[in-house]
Amino acid sequence: MKRILSILLPALLLATPVWAERIKDLATLAGVRNNQLVGYGLVVGLDGSGDQTTQTPFTVQSVINMLGNMGVTLPPGQNLQLKNVAAVMVTANLPAFARPGQAIDVTVSSMGNAKSLRGGTLVMTPLKGADGQVYGVAQGNVVVGGAGASAGGSSVTINHLSVGRIAGGATVEREVPTVIGESGVLHLETHTSDYGTTQRMVDAINAGMGPGTASAVDARRIELRAPTDPNLRVAFMSRLENLDVTPAQQAAKVIVNSRTGSVVMNQAVTLDTCAVAHGNLSVTVSSEPVISQPPPLSGGQTAVAARNQIDVKQEGGALLNVPKGASLADVVKALNALGANPQDLIIILQAMKAAGALRAELEII
């Protein structure tokens, strides 16, 4: 039995599994989307960690305007020191089909130089959409996932203290009309433009929901014939979204982040026959102090000089032959054999692409 497992286990590890995904994970219904909301407000009740009013005059102006709306009039030229108040931006996502009275989460971010929003309370803040209309109102206690302390010029901070969340902190006041499927036609939009995956999705829908239900418009859009009755349309979409589809293999692509040195490649990446040489050149400069001591009674002074030494070393560049049609595992194994770090790997991949040996799209971000 152990001998059989020792033979089958490598074969199972090398086999490439084929995973089926639900349509709801591959596409979305056209017209069903979130809408971004934003608002400007004040967080009060901070423990001396609010904005420094000398550097953030808009915080003082906001407090004066708020107090004025509440019937409190301050004398002209009043110098306010508001260490417990911070000006913030409040952002939220209004989900599709949201109705008035529904609660949504909000994110509260400091605009000034407040040290921390921990323990603060957001005062009633209108949230507006891109059209300038108010779609929600936010208020509540800000929860900050961090901590910080300072004393004697030293400070310790855990996580980010100038951003917090309020779970269910906003109430929807206005809904965004979402009208879909009243004419009996719906449209699915896949997350990526791929003809193979789109065609497989059309075939799966027609097989599971009936012939003629779906037809492809282009590489990303699918037209659906849906019931006009809302109840039947909901049941139709519930069944359709849970159909399984095996996506087509994606195009070979290598993503290189030139700022961080990260390199990510998908399973479709292969190499043509090529030879790669890689070597490192290191230059070391060292300085050693040399003390010059004059003879006794000579009247000279002790002097300190520096002896510089420069060493140049070049590691042997190994010439590695990569066979044609190598898979992702072969590519990674070959590059690891060269001892390449992420920065070297970027240069090697660019050279392979320029030589026509890298069978993939190289995208540098």
KOLMARSE-398948 format. One line per 8 residues: number of its first residue (from 1); their letters; for each residue x, y, z of N, C-alpha, C. Coordinates in steps of 0.2 Angstrom, whole numbers, padded with zeros to 4 digits. Layout:
BEGIN
NUM = a = X/Y/Z/X/Y/Z/X/Y/Z | ...
This chain:
BEGIN
1 = mkrilsil = 0004/-0006/0000/0000/0000/0000/0004/0006/0000 | 0010/0006/0004/0014/0012/0004/0018/0013/-0002 | 0019/0008/-0006/0023/0008/-0012/0018/0011/-0017 | 0011/0009/-0017/0007/0012/-0022/0006/0020/-0021 | 0005/0022/-0014/0005/0029/-0012/0011/0033/-0015 | 0017/0030/-0014/0023/0033/-0016/0023/0034/-0023 | 0020/0030/-0027/0019/0031/-0034/0014/0036/-0037 | 0008/0036/-0033/0003/0040/-0035/0003/0047/-0033
9 = lpalllat = 0006/0048/-0027/0006/0055/-0024/0010/0060/-0028 | 0016/0058/-0031/0019/0063/-0036/0014/0065/-0042 | 0011/0060/-0044/0007/0061/-0050/0001/0065/-0048 | -0002/0064/-0042/-0007/0069/-0040/-0005/0076/-0039 | 0001/0077/-0036/0004/0083/-0035/0005/0087/-0042 | 0007/0083/-0047/0009/0086/-0053/0003/0088/-0058 | -0003/0084/-0056/-0009/0085/-0060/-0011/0092/-0059 | -0014/0095/-0065/-0017/0102/-0064/-0024/0101/-0063
17 = pvwaerik = -0027/0103/-0057/-0034/0102/-0056/-0038/0107/-0060 | -0044/0105/-0062/-0049/0110/-0066/-0054/0111/-0061 | -0055/0118/-0060/-0060/0120/-0055/-0066/0123/-0058 | -0072/0122/-0056/-0078/0125/-0059/-0080/0131/-0054 | -0082/0136/-0057/-0084/0142/-0053/-0091/0144/-0054 | -0094/0147/-0049/-0101/0149/-0051/-0101/0155/-0055 | -0107/0156/-0058/-0107/0162/-0063/-0107/0168/-0058 | -0110/0168/-0052/-0110/0174/-0048/-0103/0176/-0046
25 = dlatlagv = -0098/0172/-0047/-0091/0173/-0045/-0087/0176/-0052 | -0090/0174/-0058/-0087/0176/-0064/-0090/0182/-0067 | -0096/0184/-0065/-0099/0190/-0069/-0104/0193/-0064 | -0106/0199/-0066/-0111/0203/-0062/-0116/0205/-0067 | -0122/0207/-0064/-0128/0209/-0068/-0127/0217/-0069 | -0127/0218/-0076/-0127/0225/-0078/-0132/0230/-0075 | -0130/0235/-0072/-0134/0240/-0069/-0135/0239/-0061 | -0132/0234/-0059/-0132/0232/-0051/-0125/0234/-0049
33 = rnnqlvgy = -0124/0240/-0045/-0118/0242/-0043/-0118/0246/-0037 | -0113/0247/-0033/-0112/0251/-0028/-0112/0259/-0030 | -0113/0263/-0025/-0112/0270/-0026/-0108/0273/-0020 | -0103/0277/-0022/-0099/0280/-0017/-0102/0286/-0014 | -0102/0287/-0007/-0104/0292/-0003/-0099/0296/0001 | -0099/0302/0001/-0094/0306/0005/-0097/0311/0009 | -0094/0313/0015/-0096/0319/0019/-0091/0321/0023 | -0091/0328/0025/-0087/0331/0030/-0090/0332/0036
41 = glvvgldg = -0086/0330/0042/-0089/0331/0048/-0084/0332/0054 | -0086/0331/0060/-0082/0332/0066/-0082/0326/0070 | -0077/0325/0073/-0076/0320/0078/-0075/0323/0085 | -0079/0322/0090/-0078/0326/0096/-0077/0320/0102 | -0075/0323/0108/-0074/0319/0113/-0067/0315/0114 | -0062/0318/0110/-0056/0315/0110/-0052/0317/0116 | -0047/0313/0118/-0044/0314/0124/-0037/0318/0123 | -0038/0324/0121/-0033/0329/0119/-0029/0327/0113
49 = sgdqttqt = -0031/0322/0109/-0028/0320/0103/-0031/0323/0097 | -0034/0329/0097/-0038/0331/0091/-0033/0336/0087 | -0036/0340/0083/-0032/0344/0078/-0029/0350/0082 | -0023/0352/0080/-0020/0358/0083/-0023/0364/0079 | -0027/0368/0082/-0031/0373/0079/-0027/0378/0075 | -0020/0379/0077/-0016/0384/0074/-0014/0382/0067 | -0014/0375/0066/-0012/0373/0059/-0018/0370/0055 | -0024/0369/0058/-0030/0367/0055/-0035/0372/0056
57 = pftvqsvi = -0035/0378/0053/-0041/0383/0054/-0048/0381/0052 | -0048/0376/0047/-0055/0374/0045/-0058/0370/0051 | -0055/0367/0056/-0058/0364/0061/-0062/0369/0066 | -0058/0374/0067/-0061/0380/0071/-0067/0383/0067 | -0067/0384/0061/-0072/0387/0057/-0078/0382/0057 | -0077/0375/0057/-0082/0370/0057/-0086/0370/0063 | -0082/0371/0069/-0085/0371/0075/-0090/0377/0076 | -0087/0383/0074/-0091/0389/0074/-0097/0389/0070
65 = nmlgnmgv = -0097/0386/0064/-0103/0385/0060/-0108/0380/0064 | -0105/0375/0066/-0110/0370/0070/-0113/0373/0076 | -0109/0377/0080/-0112/0380/0086/-0117/0386/0084 | -0116/0389/0078/-0121/0394/0076/-0127/0391/0073 | -0127/0385/0070/-0133/0382/0068/-0137/0380/0074 | -0134/0379/0080/-0137/0377/0086/-0139/0383/0091 | -0138/0389/0088/-0140/0395/0092/-0135/0397/0097 | -0129/0395/0096/-0124/0397/0101/-0119/0402/0097
73 = tlppgqnl = -0119/0409/0099/-0115/0414/0096/-0109/0415/0100 | -0103/0415/0097/-0097/0416/0100/-0095/0424/0099 | -0092/0427/0104/-0090/0434/0103/-0084/0434/0097 | -0084/0440/0093/-0079/0440/0088/-0072/0440/0091 | -0068/0437/0087/-0060/0437/0089/-0059/0431/0094 | -0064/0427/0096/-0063/0422/0101/-0058/0417/0098 | -0053/0416/0102/-0047/0411/0101/-0049/0404/0104 | -0051/0400/0100/-0053/0393/0102/-0047/0388/0102
81 = qlknvaav = -0047/0384/0107/-0042/0379/0108/-0045/0372/0108 | -0046/0369/0103/-0050/0363/0103/-0046/0357/0102 | -0043/0354/0107/-0039/0349/0107/-0043/0342/0107 | -0050/0342/0108/-0054/0336/0108/-0058/0336/0102 | -0057/0340/0097/-0061/0339/0091/-0056/0338/0085 | -0058/0334/0080/-0055/0333/0074/-0059/0333/0068 | -0057/0337/0063/-0060/0337/0056/-0059/0330/0053 | -0064/0327/0050/-0064/0321/0047/-0068/0321/0040
89 = mvtanlpa = -0066/0316/0036/-0070/0314/0030/-0073/0307/0031 | -0079/0307/0029/-0083/0301/0031/-0085/0298/0024 | -0083/0292/0023/-0084/0288/0016/-0088/0282/0017 | -0092/0280/0012/-0097/0274/0013/-0098/0272/0006 | -0100/0266/0005/-0103/0263/-0001/-0110/0261/0000 | -0114/0264/-0004/-0122/0263/-0004/-0123/0257/-0009 | -0125/0251/-0006/-0126/0245/-0010/-0132/0246/-0015 | -0132/0242/-0020/-0138/0242/-0024/-0144/0239/-0020
97 = farpgqai = -0150/0242/-0022/-0156/0240/-0019/-0157/0242/-0012 | -0153/0247/-0010/-0153/0249/-0003/-0159/0254/-0002 | -0163/0253/0003/-0169/0257/0005/-0168/0261/0010 | -0172/0267/0011/-0172/0271/0016/-0173/0268/0023 | -0169/0270/0028/-0169/0266/0034/-0164/0261/0035 | -0161/0259/0030/-0156/0253/0030/-0149/0256/0033 | -0146/0252/0037/-0140/0255/0040/-0134/0252/0036 | -0129/0256/0035/-0123/0254/0031/-0117/0256/0035
105 = dvtvssmg = -0111/0253/0034/-0105/0255/0038/-0101/0261/0034 | -0098/0265/0039/-0094/0271/0036/-0087/0270/0039 | -0083/0274/0035/-0076/0274/0037/-0074/0282/0038 | -0071/0283/0044/-0070/0290/0046/-0062/0291/0046 | -0060/0296/0042/-0053/0297/0041/-0051/0304/0043 | -0046/0305/0047/-0044/0312/0049/-0041/0316/0043 | -0043/0323/0043/-0041/0327/0038/-0035/0332/0040 | -0035/0333/0047/-0030/0337/0050/-0024/0333/0053
113 = nakslrgg = -0021/0336/0058/-0016/0333/0062/-0017/0330/0068 | -0023/0327/0069/-0025/0324/0075/-0021/0318/0076 | -0019/0317/0082/-0015/0311/0084/-0019/0304/0084 | -0025/0305/0086/-0029/0299/0086/-0036/0300/0086 | -0040/0296/0083/-0048/0296/0084/-0050/0292/0089 | -0046/0288/0093/-0049/0283/0097/-0053/0286/0103 | -0059/0283/0104/-0063/0286/0109/-0068/0292/0107 | -0067/0294/0100/-0071/0300/0098/-0078/0298/0096
121 = tlvmtplk = -0082/0303/0095/-0089/0302/0092/-0090/0306/0086 | -0093/0303/0081/-0094/0307/0075/-0101/0311/0076 | -0101/0317/0075/-0107/0321/0075/-0110/0320/0068 | -0117/0321/0068/-0121/0320/0063/-0118/0323/0056 | -0117/0319/0051/-0114/0321/0045/-0118/0318/0039 | -0120/0323/0035/-0124/0321/0029/-0119/0318/0024 | -0121/0313/0020/-0117/0309/0015/-0120/0310/0009 | -0116/0313/0004/-0118/0315/-0003/-0115/0310/-0008
129 = gadgqvyg = -0119/0310/-0013/-0117/0306/-0019/-0113/0311/-0024 | -0112/0308/-0030/-0108/0312/-0035/-0113/0317/-0038 | -0119/0317/-0037/-0124/0322/-0040/-0126/0327/-0035 | -0122/0327/-0029/-0123/0332/-0024/-0129/0331/-0019 | -0133/0326/-0020/-0139/0324/-0016/-0137/0320/-0010 | -0141/0321/-0005/-0139/0318/0002/-0143/0311/0002 | -0139/0306/0002/-0141/0299/0002/-0141/0295/0009 | -0138/0299/0014/-0137/0295/0020/-0135/0300/0025
137 = vaqgnvvv = -0136/0299/0032/-0133/0303/0037/-0129/0298/0042 | -0123/0300/0044/-0119/0296/0048/-0118/0299/0055 | -0118/0295/0060/-0116/0297/0067/-0115/0291/0071 | -0111/0292/0076/-0109/0286/0081/-0102/0286/0083 | -0101/0281/0087/-0094/0281/0091/-0089/0277/0086 | -0083/0280/0085/-0078/0278/0081/-0074/0273/0084 | -0073/0267/0080/-0069/0262/0083/-0063/0261/0079 | -0057/0262/0083/-0051/0262/0080/-0047/0256/0082
145 = ggagasag = -0044/0252/0077/-0041/0246/0079/-0034/0247/0080 | -0032/0251/0085/-0025/0252/0086/-0024/0255/0093 | -0018/0257/0095/-0016/0260/0102/-0010/0263/0101 | -0009/0268/0105/-0003/0272/0105/-0002/0276/0112 | 0005/0277/0114/0007/0280/0120/0013/0284/0119 | 0014/0289/0122/0020/0293/0122/0022/0296/0129 | 0028/0297/0130/0031/0300/0136/0038/0302/0135 | 0040/0307/0138/0047/0309/0138/0050/0309/0131
153 = gssvtinh = 0046/0311/0126/0049/0312/0119/0049/0305/0115 | 0047/0300/0119/0047/0293/0115/0039/0291/0114 | 0038/0288/0109/0031/0286/0107/0031/0279/0104 | 0025/0276/0105/0024/0269/0102/0017/0269/0099 | 0017/0267/0093/0010/0266/0090/0009/0260/0087 | 0003/0257/0088/0001/0250/0085/-0005/0252/0080 | -0004/0250/0074/-0008/0251/0069/-0009/0258/0067 | -0015/0260/0064/-0016/0266/0062/-0021/0270/0066
161 = lsvgriag = -0020/0275/0069/-0024/0278/0074/-0029/0284/0071 | -0027/0286/0065/-0031/0292/0062/-0037/0290/0057 | -0038/0283/0057/-0044/0281/0053/-0048/0276/0057 | -0054/0276/0057/-0058/0272/0061/-0065/0270/0057 | -0068/0265/0060/-0075/0263/0057/-0080/0263/0062 | -0086/0264/0059/-0093/0264/0063/-0097/0259/0059 | -0098/0253/0063/-0102/0248/0060/-0109/0250/0060 | -0113/0250/0054/-0120/0252/0054/-0120/0260/0056
169 = gatverev = -0115/0264/0055/-0115/0271/0057/-0119/0276/0053 | -0122/0273/0047/-0125/0278/0043/-0132/0275/0041 | -0137/0279/0041/-0144/0277/0039/-0145/0280/0032 | -0148/0276/0028/-0149/0278/0021/-0156/0282/0021 | -0155/0288/0018/-0161/0292/0018/-0164/0293/0011 | -0161/0291/0006/-0163/0291/-0001/-0161/0285/-0005 | -0165/0282/-0009/-0163/0276/-0013/-0161/0278/-0020 | -0157/0274/-0023/-0155/0275/-0030/-0159/0270/-0034
177 = ptvigesg = -0163/0273/-0038/-0167/0268/-0042/-0163/0264/-0047 | -0165/0257/-0046/-0162/0252/-0050/-0167/0248/-0054 | -0168/0249/-0060/-0173/0246/-0064/-0169/0241/-0069 | -0171/0235/-0068/-0168/0230/-0073/-0173/0225/-0074 | -0172/0222/-0080/-0176/0217/-0082/-0184/0218/-0084 | -0186/0224/-0084/-0193/0225/-0085/-0195/0224/-0092 | -0190/0224/-0097/-0192/0223/-0104/-0191/0216/-0105 | -0189/0212/-0100/-0187/0204/-0101/-0180/0203/-0104
185 = vlhletht = -0176/0208/-0104/-0169/0207/-0106/-0164/0209/-0101 | -0160/0205/-0099/-0155/0206/-0094/-0148/0206/-0097 | -0143/0209/-0094/-0136/0208/-0097/-0131/0206/-0091 | -0127/0201/-0093/-0122/0199/-0088/-0115/0202/-0091 | -0111/0204/-0086/-0104/0207/-0088/-0099/0203/-0084 | -0095/0200/-0088/-0090/0196/-0085/-0084/0200/-0082 | -0080/0198/-0077/-0075/0202/-0074/-0069/0203/-0078 | -0068/0198/-0083/-0062/0199/-0087/-0065/0198/-0095
193 = sdygttqr = -0062/0201/-0099/-0063/0200/-0106/-0060/0194/-0109 | -0064/0188/-0110/-0061/0182/-0113/-0066/0178/-0117 | -0065/0177/-0123/-0070/0174/-0127/-0072/0167/-0125 | -0067/0163/-0123/-0068/0156/-0121/-0072/0156/-0115 | -0071/0160/-0110/-0075/0159/-0104/-0082/0162/-0105 | -0083/0167/-0109/-0089/0169/-0111/-0093/0164/-0115 | -0090/0161/-0119/-0094/0155/-0123/-0096/0150/-0119 | -0091/0148/-0114/-0093/0142/-0110/-0099/0144/-0105
201 = mvdainag = -0099/0151/-0103/-0104/0153/-0099/-0111/0153/-0103 | -0111/0155/-0109/-0117/0154/-0113/-0119/0147/-0114 | -0115/0143/-0115/-0117/0136/-0116/-0120/0133/-0109 | -0117/0135/-0103/-0119/0132/-0097/-0126/0135/-0095 | -0127/0141/-0097/-0134/0144/-0096/-0139/0141/-0100 | -0138/0140/-0107/-0143/0137/-0111/-0144/0130/-0109 | -0139/0126/-0107/-0140/0119/-0105/-0144/0119/-0098 | -0143/0124/-0094/-0146/0123/-0087/-0153/0127/-0087
209 = mgpgtasa = -0154/0132/-0091/-0160/0136/-0091/-0164/0136/-0097 | -0162/0132/-0102/-0166/0131/-0108/-0162/0134/-0114 | -0163/0131/-0120/-0160/0134/-0126/-0163/0141/-0127 | -0158/0145/-0130/-0160/0152/-0132/-0160/0157/-0126 | -0159/0155/-0120/-0159/0159/-0114/-0153/0164/-0114 | -0147/0162/-0117/-0142/0167/-0117/-0139/0167/-0123 | -0136/0173/-0125/-0132/0174/-0131/-0127/0179/-0130 | -0121/0178/-0133/-0115/0182/-0132/-0115/0188/-0136
217 = vdarriel = -0114/0194/-0133/-0114/0200/-0137/-0107/0202/-0139 | -0102/0201/-0134/-0095/0202/-0136/-0091/0197/-0131 | -0085/0199/-0130/-0080/0195/-0126/-0082/0196/-0118 | -0086/0201/-0117/-0087/0202/-0110/-0095/0203/-0108 | -0099/0203/-0113/-0106/0204/-0112/-0111/0199/-0114 | -0115/0197/-0110/-0120/0191/-0112/-0127/0194/-0111 | -0131/0193/-0116/-0138/0195/-0116/-0143/0189/-0114 | -0147/0190/-0109/-0152/0185/-0106/-0159/0187/-0107
225 = raptdpnl = -0163/0181/-0109/-0170/0182/-0109/-0173/0180/-0103 | -0176/0185/-0099/-0178/0184/-0092/-0185/0185/-0091 | -0189/0182/-0086/-0196/0183/-0085/-0197/0191/-0084 | -0203/0193/-0086/-0204/0200/-0084/-0207/0201/-0077 | -0210/0195/-0074/-0213/0195/-0068/-0207/0196/-0062 | -0207/0201/-0058/-0202/0201/-0053/-0201/0195/-0049 | -0206/0191/-0047/-0205/0185/-0043/-0201/0180/-0047 | -0203/0179/-0053/-0200/0174/-0057/-0193/0176/-0059
233 = rvafmsrl = -0192/0183/-0060/-0186/0185/-0062/-0181/0184/-0056 | -0183/0185/-0050/-0178/0183/-0044/-0176/0176/-0044 | -0181/0172/-0045/-0180/0164/-0045/-0175/0162/-0051 | -0177/0166/-0057/-0172/0164/-0063/-0165/0166/-0061 | -0164/0172/-0058/-0157/0174/-0057/-0154/0170/-0051 | -0158/0168/-0047/-0155/0163/-0041/-0153/0157/-0044 | -0156/0154/-0049/-0154/0148/-0052/-0148/0149/-0056 | -0148/0154/-0060/-0143/0156/-0065/-0136/0157/-0062
241 = enldvtpa = -0136/0161/-0056/-0130/0163/-0053/-0126/0157/-0050 | -0130/0152/-0049/-0127/0146/-0045/-0125/0140/-0050 | -0126/0142/-0057/-0123/0137/-0062/-0115/0137/-0062 | -0113/0131/-0063/-0105/0130/-0063/-0103/0131/-0070 | -0097/0134/-0070/-0094/0135/-0077/-0086/0135/-0075 | -0083/0131/-0080/-0076/0130/-0080/-0072/0136/-0084 | -0069/0141/-0081/-0066/0146/-0085/-0061/0143/-0090 | -0060/0147/-0096/-0055/0145/-0100/-0048/0147/-0098
249 = qqaakviv = -0043/0144/-0100/-0036/0146/-0098/-0035/0153/-0100 | -0033/0157/-0095/-0031/0164/-0096/-0025/0165/-0100 | -0024/0171/-0103/-0018/0172/-0107/-0012/0172/-0102 | -0006/0170/-0105/0000/0170/-0101/0002/0177/-0100 | 0003/0179/-0093/0005/0186/-0091/0010/0185/-0085 | 0014/0190/-0086/0019/0191/-0080/0018/0198/-0078 | 0017/0199/-0071/0016/0206/-0068/0022/0207/-0064 | 0025/0213/-0066/0031/0215/-0062/0030/0222/-0059
257 = nsrtgsvv = 0031/0222/-0052/0031/0228/-0049/0038/0231/-0048 | 0039/0236/-0052/0046/0239/-0052/0048/0242/-0045 | 0043/0244/-0041/0044/0248/-0035/0046/0243/-0029 | 0042/0238/-0029/0043/0233/-0023/0048/0227/-0025 | 0048/0226/-0032/0052/0220/-0034/0048/0214/-0034 | 0041/0214/-0034/0037/0208/-0034/0036/0206/-0041 | 0036/0199/-0042/0035/0196/-0049/0030/0191/-0048 | 0024/0191/-0052/0019/0186/-0051/0018/0184/-0058
265 = mnqavtld = 0017/0178/-0059/0016/0175/-0066/0011/0169/-0065 | 0006/0169/-0070/0001/0164/-0070/0004/0157/-0073 | -0001/0152/-0073/0001/0145/-0075/0002/0144/-0082 | 0000/0149/-0086/0001/0148/-0093/0007/0151/-0096 | 0012/0153/-0092/0018/0156/-0094/0023/0150/-0096 | 0026/0151/-0102/0031/0146/-0104/0037/0149/-0107 | 0042/0146/-0108/0048/0148/-0111/0050/0145/-0118 | 0053/0148/-0122/0056/0145/-0128/0063/0144/-0126
273 = tcavahgn = 0066/0140/-0131/0073/0138/-0129/0078/0144/-0129 | 0081/0144/-0123/0086/0150/-0122/0091/0148/-0117 | 0096/0152/-0117/0102/0151/-0112/0102/0158/-0108 | 0103/0157/-0102/0103/0163/-0097/0110/0163/-0093 | 0113/0168/-0093/0119/0169/-0089/0118/0174/-0084 | 0120/0173/-0078/0119/0178/-0072/0125/0178/-0068 | 0127/0184/-0066/0133/0184/-0062/0132/0191/-0058 | 0135/0191/-0052/0135/0197/-0048/0142/0200/-0047
281 = lsvtvsse = 0142/0207/-0048/0148/0210/-0047/0148/0214/-0040 | 0153/0213/-0036/0152/0217/-0029/0159/0220/-0028 | 0158/0227/-0026/0164/0231/-0025/0164/0232/-0017 | 0169/0231/-0014/0170/0232/-0007/0175/0237/-0005 | 0174/0242/-0002/0179/0248/0000/0179/0248/0008 | 0185/0246/0010/0186/0246/0017/0192/0251/0019 | 0191/0254/0025/0196/0259/0028/0199/0257/0034 | 0205/0257/0035/0209/0255/0041/0213/0260/0044
289 = pvisqppp = 0212/0262/0050/0216/0268/0053/0223/0265/0054 | 0228/0270/0052/0235/0268/0053/0238/0274/0058 | 0241/0272/0063/0244/0277/0068/0251/0278/0067 | 0254/0284/0066/0261/0285/0065/0264/0288/0072 | 0268/0285/0075/0271/0287/0081/0278/0289/0080 | 0280/0296/0081/0287/0298/0080/0291/0296/0086 | 0298/0296/0084/0303/0293/0089/0303/0298/0095 | 0306/0295/0101/0306/0299/0107/0310/0305/0106
297 = lsggqtav = 0309/0311/0109/0312/0317/0109/0314/0320/0103 | 0310/0318/0098/0310/0321/0091/0306/0327/0090 | 0302/0328/0094/0298/0334/0094/0292/0333/0089 | 0291/0327/0086/0285/0326/0082/0279/0324/0085 | 0273/0324/0082/0267/0323/0085/0264/0316/0082 | 0260/0313/0086/0257/0307/0083/0251/0309/0078 | 0252/0305/0073/0247/0306/0067/0243/0300/0065 | 0237/0301/0063/0233/0295/0062/0231/0296/0054
305 = aarnqidv = 0233/0291/0050/0231/0291/0043/0226/0285/0042 | 0224/0285/0036/0219/0280/0034/0222/0276/0028 | 0221/0269/0029/0223/0265/0023/0217/0262/0020 | 0216/0264/0014/0210/0261/0010/0212/0255/0006 | 0207/0251/0006/0208/0245/0002/0201/0243/-0002 | 0202/0242/-0009/0196/0241/-0013/0197/0234/-0016 | 0192/0230/-0015/0191/0223/-0018/0186/0223/-0023 | 0187/0220/-0028/0182/0219/-0033/0181/0212/-0035
313 = kqeggall = 0175/0209/-0034/0174/0202/-0035/0168/0201/-0039 | 0169/0196/-0044/0163/0195/-0048/0162/0187/-0048 | 0156/0185/-0046/0154/0178/-0046/0154/0175/-0053 | 0155/0169/-0053/0155/0166/-0060/0148/0166/-0062 | 0147/0168/-0068/0140/0168/-0071/0139/0161/-0074 | 0134/0158/-0071/0133/0151/-0074/0128/0152/-0080 | 0130/0148/-0085/0126/0148/-0091/0121/0142/-0091 | 0114/0144/-0090/0109/0139/-0089/0105/0138/-0096
321 = nvpkgasl = 0104/0132/-0098/0100/0131/-0104/0093/0129/-0102 | 0088/0133/-0104/0081/0132/-0103/0078/0129/-0109 | 0075/0123/-0108/0072/0119/-0114/0066/0123/-0116 | 0064/0121/-0123/0058/0124/-0126/0052/0121/-0122 | 0046/0125/-0121/0040/0123/-0119/0040/0122/-0111 | 0045/0125/-0108/0045/0124/-0100/0039/0127/-0097 | 0037/0124/-0092/0031/0126/-0088/0033/0131/-0083 | 0028/0133/-0079/0029/0138/-0074/0034/0135/-0069
329 = advvkaln = 0033/0129/-0067/0037/0126/-0062/0045/0126/-0065 | 0045/0124/-0071/0052/0124/-0074/0055/0131/-0074 | 0051/0136/-0075/0054/0143/-0076/0056/0145/-0069 | 0052/0144/-0064/0054/0146/-0057/0060/0142/-0055 | 0060/0135/-0056/0066/0131/-0054/0072/0134/-0058 | 0072/0135/-0064/0078/0138/-0068/0080/0144/-0065 | 0076/0149/-0063/0078/0156/-0061/0081/0155/-0054 | 0078/0151/-0050/0080/0149/-0043/0087/0147/-0044
337 = alganpqd = 0089/0142/-0049/0095/0139/-0049/0101/0145/-0051 | 0099/0150/-0054/0103/0156/-0055/0105/0160/-0049 | 0101/0159/-0044/0102/0163/-0038/0099/0170/-0039 | 0094/0171/-0043/0092/0178/-0044/0088/0180/-0039 | 0089/0187/-0036/0084/0190/-0032/0079/0193/-0036 | 0073/0196/-0032/0068/0199/-0036/0070/0204/-0041 | 0075/0209/-0039/0077/0214/-0044/0081/0211/-0050 | 0085/0206/-0049/0088/0202/-0054/0083/0199/-0059
345 = liiilqam = 0078/0196/-0055/0073/0192/-0059/0069/0197/-0064 | 0068/0203/-0062/0065/0208/-0067/0069/0209/-0073 | 0075/0210/-0072/0080/0211/-0078/0080/0205/-0082 | 0081/0199/-0079/0081/0193/-0083/0075/0192/-0087 | 0069/0193/-0084/0062/0192/-0088/0062/0198/-0094 | 0064/0204/-0092/0064/0209/-0098/0069/0207/-0103 | 0074/0204/-0102/0079/0202/-0107/0076/0196/-0111 | 0073/0191/-0107/0070/0185/-0111/0064/0188/-0115
353 = kaagalra = 0060/0193/-0113/0055/0195/-0117/0058/0199/-0124 | 0063/0202/-0123/0066/0206/-0128/0069/0201/-0133 | 0072/0195/-0131/0075/0190/-0135/0069/0186/-0138 | 0063/0186/-0136/0058/0182/-0139/0057/0175/-0136 | 0060/0174/-0130/0060/0168/-0127/0054/0167/-0122 | 0052/0173/-0119/0047/0173/-0114/0040/0173/-0118 | 0036/0167/-0117/0030/0167/-0121/0024/0169/-0116 | 0024/0176/-0115/0019/0179/-0110/0019/0186/-0111
361 = eleii = 0014/0189/-0109/0014/0197/-0109/0017/0199/-0103 | 0022/0204/-0104/0026/0206/-0098/0023/0213/-0097 | 0020/0214/-0091/0017/0220/-0089/0020/0223/-0083 | 0023/0229/-0083/0027/0232/-0078/0022/0238/-0075 | 0021/0237/-0068/0017/0242/-0065/0021/0246/-0060
